Amino acid sequence: MSSPVTLVSSGSDHNSVSFPFTNTYARLPQRFYSRVDPTPVAAPRLIKVNYELARSLGLDPQALASSEGVEILAGNQIAEVSEPLAMAYAGHQFGNFVPQLGDGRANLLGEVIGQDGLRYDIQLKGSGPSAFSRRGDGRAALGPVLREYIVSEAMAAMGIPTTRALAAVTTGEQVFRETILPGAVLARVAASHLRVGTFQYFAAKGDIEGIQTLADYAISRHYPDAAQSGKPYRALLDGVIARHAHLIAQWMLLGFIHGVMNTDNTSISGETIDYGPCAFMEAYDPAKVFSSIDHRGRYAYGNQPHAAHWNLTRFAETLLPLLQKEEGSEEAATSSAWAALEVFGTRFEQAQTAGLRRKLGFFTEREGDASLAQDLMDHMATNRADFTLTFRRLSDAAAGPEGDAGVRTLFADPGSFDPWAAAWRNRLREEDVSAQERAANMRLASPAFIPRNHRVEAVIEAAVLRQDFQPFEELLDVVSRPYEDRPGFERYAVPALPEEYVSQTFCGT
């Protein structure tokens, strides 16, 4: 086992700093995980420490960036009071159930309490094999690590519940995929790494005691109000459904496509987790798929609400034994589960419609708002209008017809925008809001910058082929302030040229 180490700040005060881990998951029964240390790497080098996130977790970012800190972030040393483990879980992958998946290349170092009083996991991704690796090498390539760092931080900056990147290091080693690639390790932070697949792992074994232990843990950690309910397990189900309905609506309001919405990638906390072949649409298309492994469009942009509901149905199935205890019979438990699941569609539509109202500049609710928004989306799809730019430029058009030109140029048939714009302006006149206030609020709902796929690929190419991380730093800076107009960075808001267009994204494994 690697020896413990206390982080030492690289600042002049030389204060000793350690991770204040508490390790509640490690206190659960042994069958919930496998004890395993990260596998040391040859020559770790720091790529980036997320200073803002580190401080919010009560950690010293300078210490993390020190030589001792990098040793921990690479898995070469074990932080004091850390109890590393690989979590057990199962999952439906593209609809096919696998009874044992688990952390095959990730290691939960422990949990810390953030400055907000909430508990967070710190996990290394790409840290070596475990009992769940299934003949894999347990490593991560540099490209997927940079993609997850950029996209997860962009999502956080846009206000989307998400895992986040604490740090990234290169390993000085190579990994073998379709080709030979430089290796890297990502330090990831999450409200937890509990998944629908975690519950499925115990359900598949018929381990009702394990399901109840896990449910009680999830309630304590994520849904404490449910513990005060007369039916805490139904309250847990309601809570997870509500969070995911809101999460998927938020994704879609940004044109985001997760790519692999398997049940093992569906978090109990309601966060976005596991950024593999994810992507943001440019030309709007409800059927758009980027993932190279999603051959039938199961997780296409427009299918994401259906996929989420399917995954949540699998979660409800795992809770049926607990619901039966609450309801008194199997039939009543099933009815309770279906009643909870039926709410998903309404919650999703409410969240999506509310978000579209904000993006269109409406401060009040009116009948017909949803159909007006859908009419715009239909025109965008027919005309291959850029999703992000269309909504961003509407904030200029809201001030008056002279702003229409910027939107019209995004449509293959610019004139097709005009009838919709006339109806939209009629709707705007129903509210007593100044153009300045309206535009400011619209800009807070529609980012100027997203991690466009060709920009992410350019970052990866520079890092992998030339060991040049300056493009990574610059793109990360841009997407970390997504709602600001940044003079000098306009190129990051522009869609890909035909020769730059990225048609497929790939899973990091």
SETOR-741853 format. One record per residue (C-alpha): residue number from 1; residue in three letters; x, y, z. Coordinates in steps of 0.05 Angstrom, whole numbers, padded with zeros to 5 digits. Layout:
BEGIN
k, r, east, north, up
NUM, ALA, X, Y, Z
...
// end
This chain:
BEGIN
k, r, east, north, up
1, MET, 00000, 00000, 00000
2, SER, 00024, 00070, -00016
3, SER, 00045, 00111, 00045
4, PRO, 00001, 00168, 00071
5, VAL, 00025, 00238, 00058
6, THR, 00002, 00306, 00084
7, LEU, 00000, 00361, 00032
8, VAL, 00048, 00418, 00045
9, SER, 00032, 00487, 00017
10, SER, 00080, 00514, -00034
11, GLY, 00068, 00584, -00005
12, SER, 00114, 00621, 00041
13, ASP, 00077, 00601, 00105
14, HIS, 00089, 00526, 00094
15, ASN, 00025, 00509, 00130
16, SER, 00011, 00434, 00131
17, VAL, -00054, 00418, 00094
18, SER, -00091, 00351, 00090
19, PHE, -00156, 00327, 00061
20, PRO, -00206, 00326, 00119
21, PHE, -00237, 00261, 00094
22, THR, -00295, 00229, 00132
23, ASN, -00308, 00167, 00089
24, THR, -00381, 00152, 00105
25, TYR, -00387, 00106, 00044
26, ALA, -00329, 00065, 00070
27, ARG, -00370, 00052, 00133
28, LEU, -00423, 00015, 00093
29, PRO, -00419, -00061, 00088
30, GLN, -00360, -00091, 00050
31, ARG, -00404, -00116, -00007
32, PHE, -00416, -00043, -00028
33, TYR, -00346, -00034, -00054
34, SER, -00277, -00064, -00063
35, ARG, -00218, -00036, -00024
36, VAL, -00163, -00016, -00073
37, ASP, -00109, 00036, -00076
38, PRO, -00096, 00076, -00139
39, THR, -00040, 00047, -00182
40, PRO, 00022, 00092, -00182
41, VAL, 00043, 00123, -00248
42, ALA, 00113, 00135, -00277
43, ALA, 00121, 00210, -00280
44, PRO, 00061, 00253, -00260
45, ARG, 00058, 00325, -00282
46, LEU, 00004, 00376, -00264
47, ILE, -00041, 00402, -00319
48, LYS, -00089, 00443, -00277
49, VAL, -00116, 00454, -00208
50, ASN, -00185, 00485, -00201
51, TYR, -00168, 00538, -00150
52, GLU, -00239, 00564, -00141
53, LEU, -00268, 00494, -00130
54, ALA, -00211, 00474, -00083
55, ARG, -00224, 00534, -00038
56, SER, -00299, 00519, -00037
57, LEU, -00282, 00449, -00011
58, GLY, -00237, 00478, 00044
59, LEU, -00174, 00454, 00008
60, ASP, -00110, 00493, -00004
61, PRO, -00102, 00498, -00080
62, GLN, -00028, 00515, -00074
63, ALA, -00018, 00451, -00034
64, LEU, -00054, 00412, -00088
65, ALA, -00007, 00442, -00140
66, SER, 00055, 00424, -00100
67, SER, 00097, 00363, -00115
68, GLU, 00064, 00326, -00056
69, GLY, -00005, 00346, -00081
70, VAL, 00009, 00322, -00151
71, GLU, 00032, 00255, -00123
72, ILE, -00037, 00247, -00090
73, LEU, -00075, 00271, -00151
74, ALA, -00038, 00220, -00194
75, GLY, -00050, 00163, -00144
76, ASN, 00023, 00154, -00126
77, GLN, 00010, 00172, -00053
78, ILE, -00049, 00164, -00007
79, ALA, -00074, 00225, 00030
80, GLU, -00077, 00222, 00105
81, VAL, -00143, 00189, 00130
82, SER, -00163, 00169, 00059
83, GLU, -00193, 00100, 00051
84, PRO, -00191, 00088, -00024
85, LEU, -00244, 00043, -00054
86, ALA, -00278, 00023, -00119
87, MET, -00354, 00027, -00115
88, ALA, -00397, -00032, -00138
89, TYR, -00455, -00021, -00185
90, ALA, -00492, -00052, -00243
91, GLY, -00528, -00019, -00301
92, HIS, -00569, -00021, -00365
93, GLN, -00522, -00002, -00422
94, PHE, -00562, 00017, -00483
95, GLY, -00619, -00024, -00454
96, ASN, -00578, -00086, -00439
97, PHE, -00570, -00104, -00366
98, VAL, -00501, -00119, -00339
99, PRO, -00506, -00145, -00267
100, GLN, -00436, -00122, -00247
101, LEU, -00400, -00060, -00273
102, GLY, -00369, -00019, -00217
103, ASP, -00311, 00029, -00215
104, GLY, -00264, -00004, -00265
105, ARG, -00219, 00056, -00271
106, ALA, -00239, 00102, -00215
107, ASN, -00222, 00107, -00142
108, LEU, -00262, 00142, -00087
109, LEU, -00210, 00174, -00042
110, GLY, -00260, 00199, 00008
111, GLU, -00310, 00254, 00024
112, VAL, -00301, 00326, 00048
113, ILE, -00350, 00377, 00075
114, GLY, -00351, 00439, 00032
115, GLN, -00357, 00511, 00054
116, ASP, -00431, 00505, 00039
117, GLY, -00438, 00451, 00092
118, LEU, -00452, 00396, 00040
119, ARG, -00414, 00331, 00032
120, TYR, -00374, 00318, -00032
121, ASP, -00338, 00257, -00060
122, ILE, -00267, 00265, -00086
123, GLN, -00252, 00211, -00137
124, LEU, -00194, 00196, -00183
125, LYS, -00213, 00175, -00254
126, GLY, -00161, 00136, -00293
127, SER, -00126, 00113, -00230
128, GLY, -00115, 00041, -00248
129, PRO, -00151, -00026, -00247
130, SER, -00197, -00053, -00193
131, ALA, -00237, -00116, -00182
132, PHE, -00289, -00086, -00230
133, SER, -00242, -00072, -00289
134, ARG, -00265, -00131, -00331
135, ARG, -00196, -00139, -00364
136, GLY, -00190, -00064, -00375
137, ASP, -00127, -00026, -00358
138, GLY, -00162, 00022, -00311
139, ARG, -00130, 00082, -00344
140, ALA, -00154, 00144, -00379
141, ALA, -00126, 00178, -00440
142, LEU, -00109, 00252, -00439
143, GLY, -00163, 00272, -00490
144, PRO, -00223, 00247, -00450
145, VAL, -00195, 00277, -00386
146, LEU, -00190, 00346, -00419
147, ARG, -00259, 00338, -00449
148, GLU, -00291, 00322, -00382
149, TYR, -00253, 00379, -00348
150, ILE, -00276, 00430, -00399
151, VAL, -00348, 00408, -00407
152, SER, -00363, 00395, -00334
153, GLU, -00335, 00463, -00315
154, ALA, -00375, 00496, -00371
155, MET, -00438, 00462, -00346
156, ALA, -00424, 00485, -00275
157, ALA, -00414, 00556, -00299
158, MET, -00481, 00552, -00336
159, GLY, -00516, 00531, -00271
160, ILE, -00527, 00458, -00289
161, PRO, -00521, 00407, -00232
162, THR, -00458, 00369, -00249
163, THR, -00396, 00333, -00225
164, ARG, -00336, 00379, -00228
165, ALA, -00262, 00376, -00243
166, LEU, -00216, 00390, -00184
167, ALA, -00151, 00376, -00221
168, ALA, -00118, 00338, -00278
169, VAL, -00049, 00308, -00285
170, THR, -00011, 00272, -00340
171, THR, 00019, 00205, -00320
172, GLY, 00082, 00199, -00362
173, GLU, 00053, 00134, -00388
174, GLN, 00017, 00112, -00450
175, VAL, -00051, 00080, -00457
176, PHE, -00071, 00035, -00515
177, ARG, -00138, 00047, -00548
178, GLU, -00147, 00049, -00623
179, THR, -00079, 00080, -00621
180, ILE, -00025, 00097, -00570
181, LEU, -00044, 00158, -00528
182, PRO, -00015, 00196, -00469
183, GLY, -00047, 00178, -00403
184, ALA, -00078, 00225, -00352
185, VAL, -00117, 00224, -00286
186, LEU, -00177, 00268, -00270
187, ALA, -00194, 00287, -00198
188, ARG, -00270, 00292, -00199
189, VAL, -00317, 00321, -00147
190, ALA, -00389, 00299, -00140
191, ALA, -00446, 00307, -00090
192, SER, -00438, 00231, -00091
193, HIS, -00426, 00176, -00140
194, LEU, -00490, 00138, -00123
195, ARG, -00525, 00115, -00187
196, VAL, -00588, 00081, -00208
197, GLY, -00541, 00024, -00225
198, THR, -00518, 00021, -00152
199, PHE, -00588, 00003, -00131
200, GLN, -00593, -00046, -00190
201, TYR, -00531, -00082, -00165
202, PHE, -00566, -00103, -00101
203, ALA, -00634, -00114, -00134
204, ALA, -00603, -00163, -00183
205, LYS, -00576, -00203, -00125
206, GLY, -00643, -00201, -00088
207, ASP, -00607, -00165, -00032
208, ILE, -00665, -00126, -00001
209, GLU, -00625, -00110, 00061
210, GLY, -00571, -00079, 00015
211, ILE, -00624, -00038, -00022
212, GLN, -00652, -00011, 00043
213, THR, -00583, 00006, 00070
214, LEU, -00567, 00042, 00006
215, ALA, -00634, 00078, 00005
216, ASP, -00625, 00101, 00077
217, TYR, -00556, 00126, 00059
218, ALA, -00582, 00164, -00002
219, ILE, -00638, 00195, 00040
220, SER, -00590, 00217, 00094
221, ARG, -00541, 00246, 00044
222, HIS, -00585, 00276, -00010
223, TYR, -00658, 00277, 00011
224, PRO, -00660, 00289, 00087
225, ASP, -00731, 00316, 00084
226, ALA, -00753, 00247, 00060
227, ALA, -00733, 00219, 00128
228, GLN, -00788, 00260, 00160
229, SER, -00841, 00232, 00113
230, GLY, -00887, 00177, 00133
231, LYS, -00864, 00142, 00070
232, PRO, -00790, 00158, 00063
233, TYR, -00776, 00111, 00005
234, ARG, -00833, 00139, -00037
235, ALA, -00806, 00208, -00019
236, LEU, -00737, 00186, -00043
237, LEU, -00766, 00164, -00109
238, ASP, -00805, 00229, -00116
239, GLY, -00742, 00269, -00102
240, VAL, -00698, 00233, -00153
241, ILE, -00752, 00239, -00206
242, ALA, -00762, 00313, -00194
243, ARG, -00687, 00328, -00198
244, HIS, -00678, 00289, -00262
245, ALA, -00739, 00322, -00295
246, HIS, -00708, 00389, -00281
247, LEU, -00637, 00367, -00301
248, ILE, -00658, 00340, -00370
249, ALA, -00697, 00403, -00383
250, GLN, -00636, 00445, -00366
251, TRP, -00592, 00402, -00413
252, MET, -00640, 00411, -00470
253, LEU, -00646, 00486, -00461
254, LEU, -00571, 00488, -00476
255, GLY, -00572, 00440, -00534
256, PHE, -00532, 00389, -00494
257, ILE, -00530, 00315, -00512
258, HIS, -00503, 00269, -00458
259, GLY, -00489, 00212, -00506
260, VAL, -00491, 00153, -00457
261, MET, -00552, 00158, -00412
262, ASN, -00544, 00088, -00384
263, THR, -00571, 00073, -00315
264, ASP, -00500, 00070, -00288
265, ASN, -00493, 00142, -00312
266, THR, -00557, 00165, -00278
267, SER, -00539, 00196, -00211
268, ILE, -00583, 00193, -00150
269, SER, -00564, 00264, -00131
270, GLY, -00591, 00291, -00197
271, GLU, -00523, 00313, -00224
272, THR, -00495, 00305, -00294
273, ILE, -00443, 00250, -00289
274, ASP, -00394, 00215, -00336
275, TYR, -00378, 00260, -00394
276, GLY, -00359, 00210, -00448
277, PRO, -00384, 00222, -00519
278, CYS, -00422, 00284, -00498
279, ALA, -00431, 00344, -00545
280, PHE, -00469, 00409, -00556
281, MET, -00510, 00416, -00619
282, GLU, -00496, 00471, -00667
283, ALA, -00549, 00465, -00722
284, TYR, -00613, 00448, -00685
285, ASP, -00638, 00377, -00698
286, PRO, -00681, 00339, -00648
287, ALA, -00655, 00273, -00676
288, LYS, -00582, 00293, -00669
289, VAL, -00533, 00240, -00645
290, PHE, -00458, 00249, -00636
291, SER, -00438, 00187, -00597
292, SER, -00401, 00137, -00642
293, ILE, -00433, 00079, -00604
294, ASP, -00505, 00104, -00606
295, HIS, -00522, 00071, -00672
296, ARG, -00598, 00074, -00665
297, GLY, -00605, 00142, -00633
298, ARG, -00628, 00116, -00565
299, TYR, -00597, 00177, -00532
300, ALA, -00609, 00228, -00587
301, TYR, -00622, 00300, -00565
302, GLY, -00698, 00294, -00568
303, ASN, -00699, 00225, -00537
304, GLN, -00666, 00246, -00472
305, PRO, -00731, 00256, -00432
306, HIS, -00755, 00187, -00453
307, ALA, -00688, 00156, -00435
308, ALA, -00689, 00190, -00367
309, HIS, -00759, 00165, -00353
310, TRP, -00738, 00094, -00373
311, ASN, -00679, 00098, -00326
312, LEU, -00722, 00124, -00269
313, THR, -00771, 00067, -00281
314, ARG, -00713, 00019, -00270
315, PHE, -00697, 00057, -00205
316, ALA, -00769, 00050, -00182
317, GLU, -00766, -00025, -00195
318, THR, -00708, -00031, -00146
319, LEU, -00748, 00004, -00092
320, LEU, -00810, -00039, -00099
321, PRO, -00792, -00083, -00038
322, LEU, -00785, -00021, 00005
323, LEU, -00848, 00010, -00023
324, GLN, -00885, -00054, -00009
325, LYS, -00866, -00047, 00065
326, GLU, -00893, 00024, 00064
327, GLU, -00957, 00009, 00025
328, GLY, -00974, -00059, 00054
329, SER, -00979, -00099, -00011
330, GLU, -00944, -00112, -00076
331, GLU, -01001, -00083, -00116
332, ALA, -01002, -00019, -00075
333, ALA, -00926, -00013, -00082
334, THR, -00931, -00018, -00158
335, SER, -00987, 00034, -00159
336, SER, -00945, 00080, -00116
337, ALA, -00885, 00073, -00163
338, TRP, -00927, 00087, -00225
339, ALA, -00959, 00147, -00192
340, ALA, -00890, 00176, -00178
341, LEU, -00865, 00162, -00249
342, GLU, -00926, 00194, -00281
343, VAL, -00905, 00261, -00253
344, PHE, -00840, 00262, -00291
345, GLY, -00870, 00285, -00357
346, THR, -00907, 00342, -00325
347, ARG, -00847, 00365, -00285
348, PHE, -00802, 00362, -00347
349, GLU, -00851, 00401, -00390
350, GLN, -00860, 00454, -00336
351, ALA, -00785, 00463, -00328
352, GLN, -00773, 00464, -00403
353, THR, -00830, 00514, -00416
354, ALA, -00806, 00559, -00359
355, GLY, -00736, 00558, -00388
356, LEU, -00760, 00573, -00458
357, ARG, -00800, 00632, -00431
358, ARG, -00736, 00660, -00402
359, LYS, -00698, 00650, -00466
360, LEU, -00754, 00685, -00505
361, GLY, -00757, 00743, -00457
362, PHE, -00824, 00730, -00425
363, PHE, -00834, 00750, -00353
364, THR, -00905, 00725, -00347
365, GLU, -00942, 00662, -00367
366, ARG, -00990, 00665, -00425
367, GLU, -01029, 00611, -00460
368, GLY, -00995, 00597, -00526
369, ASP, -00924, 00609, -00501
370, ALA, -00905, 00535, -00509
371, SER, -00932, 00532, -00580
372, LEU, -00896, 00597, -00598
373, ALA, -00831, 00567, -00573
374, GLN, -00843, 00502, -00610
375, ASP, -00857, 00541, -00674
376, LEU, -00789, 00574, -00668
377, MET, -00755, 00507, -00656
378, ASP, -00790, 00477, -00717
379, HIS, -00764, 00535, -00760
380, MET, -00695, 00526, -00731
381, ALA, -00694, 00452, -00748
382, THR, -00718, 00463, -00819
383, ASN, -00667, 00518, -00830
384, ARG, -00609, 00486, -00791
385, ALA, -00602, 00548, -00748
386, ASP, -00548, 00547, -00695
387, PHE, -00582, 00531, -00628
388, THR, -00538, 00573, -00583
389, LEU, -00531, 00634, -00628
390, THR, -00605, 00637, -00646
391, PHE, -00626, 00645, -00573
392, ARG, -00568, 00691, -00556
393, ARG, -00582, 00738, -00614
394, LEU, -00656, 00740, -00598
395, SER, -00636, 00784, -00538
396, ASP, -00613, 00837, -00589
397, ALA, -00675, 00827, -00632
398, ALA, -00719, 00837, -00570
399, ALA, -00699, 00911, -00569
400, GLY, -00729, 00922, -00638
401, PRO, -00734, 00897, -00710
402, GLU, -00665, 00925, -00726
403, GLY, -00637, 00866, -00686
404, ASP, -00670, 00816, -00732
405, ALA, -00613, 00814, -00782
406, GLY, -00567, 00777, -00734
407, VAL, -00619, 00722, -00725
408, ARG, -00642, 00718, -00797
409, THR, -00571, 00703, -00822
410, LEU, -00572, 00639, -00781
411, PHE, -00631, 00610, -00821
412, ALA, -00621, 00576, -00888
413, ASP, -00683, 00615, -00911
414, PRO, -00676, 00681, -00874
415, GLY, -00747, 00702, -00892
416, SER, -00776, 00643, -00853
417, PHE, -00757, 00678, -00789
418, ASP, -00799, 00740, -00803
419, PRO, -00870, 00714, -00791
420, TRP, -00848, 00682, -00725
421, ALA, -00813, 00746, -00704
422, ALA, -00877, 00786, -00716
423, ALA, -00917, 00739, -00671
424, TRP, -00862, 00741, -00619
425, ARG, -00862, 00817, -00616
426, ASN, -00937, 00818, -00608
427, ARG, -00927, 00773, -00548
428, LEU, -00872, 00818, -00520
429, ARG, -00919, 00878, -00522
430, GLU, -00964, 00844, -00471
431, GLU, -00912, 00858, -00417
432, ASP, -00890, 00924, -00387
433, VAL, -00815, 00910, -00386
434, SER, -00760, 00955, -00414
435, ALA, -00720, 00929, -00472
436, GLN, -00656, 00935, -00431
437, GLU, -00683, 00893, -00373
438, ARG, -00712, 00842, -00421
439, ALA, -00646, 00835, -00460
440, ALA, -00605, 00828, -00396
441, ASN, -00650, 00773, -00370
442, MET, -00649, 00737, -00436
443, ARG, -00573, 00738, -00437
444, LEU, -00572, 00704, -00369
445, ALA, -00614, 00647, -00399
446, SER, -00575, 00637, -00464
447, PRO, -00500, 00631, -00462
448, ALA, -00455, 00666, -00512
449, PHE, -00404, 00611, -00506
450, ILE, -00409, 00535, -00502
451, PRO, -00353, 00484, -00510
452, ARG, -00363, 00476, -00585
453, ASN, -00341, 00408, -00608
454, HIS, -00288, 00431, -00657
455, ARG, -00257, 00476, -00604
456, VAL, -00254, 00418, -00555
457, GLU, -00222, 00374, -00609
458, ALA, -00171, 00429, -00624
459, VAL, -00153, 00432, -00550
460, ILE, -00143, 00356, -00548
461, GLU, -00102, 00355, -00611
462, ALA, -00055, 00410, -00585
463, ALA, -00045, 00374, -00519
464, VAL, -00037, 00304, -00547
465, LEU, 00006, 00319, -00608
466, ARG, 00045, 00379, -00584
467, GLN, 00040, 00379, -00508
468, ASP, 00011, 00449, -00515
469, PHE, -00039, 00465, -00461
470, GLN, -00049, 00538, -00476
471, PRO, -00111, 00524, -00520
472, PHE, -00140, 00484, -00461
473, GLU, -00128, 00542, -00414
474, GLU, -00160, 00593, -00461
475, LEU, -00222, 00552, -00478
476, LEU, -00232, 00536, -00404
477, ASP, -00228, 00610, -00388
478, VAL, -00280, 00627, -00441
479, VAL, -00331, 00574, -00422
480, SER, -00323, 00588, -00348
481, ARG, -00356, 00656, -00361
482, PRO, -00408, 00634, -00412
483, TYR, -00458, 00690, -00405
484, GLU, -00410, 00748, -00416
485, ASP, -00396, 00781, -00483
486, ARG, -00320, 00778, -00487
487, PRO, -00288, 00824, -00538
488, GLY, -00230, 00788, -00571
489, PHE, -00260, 00719, -00561
490, GLU, -00315, 00723, -00614
491, ARG, -00284, 00664, -00651
492, TYR, -00306, 00618, -00594
493, ALA, -00379, 00635, -00607
494, VAL, -00376, 00618, -00682
495, PRO, -00401, 00550, -00707
496, ALA, -00352, 00503, -00740
497, LEU, -00334, 00512, -00813
498, PRO, -00350, 00452, -00857
499, GLU, -00278, 00427, -00853
500, GLU, -00278, 00435, -00777
501, TYR, -00345, 00401, -00763
502, VAL, -00343, 00344, -00712
503, SER, -00394, 00291, -00731
504, GLN, -00377, 00239, -00678
505, THR, -00352, 00238, -00606
506, PHE, -00322, 00178, -00571
507, CYS, -00326, 00144, -00504
508, GLY, -00264, 00152, -00461
509, THR, -00257, 00078, -00448
// end
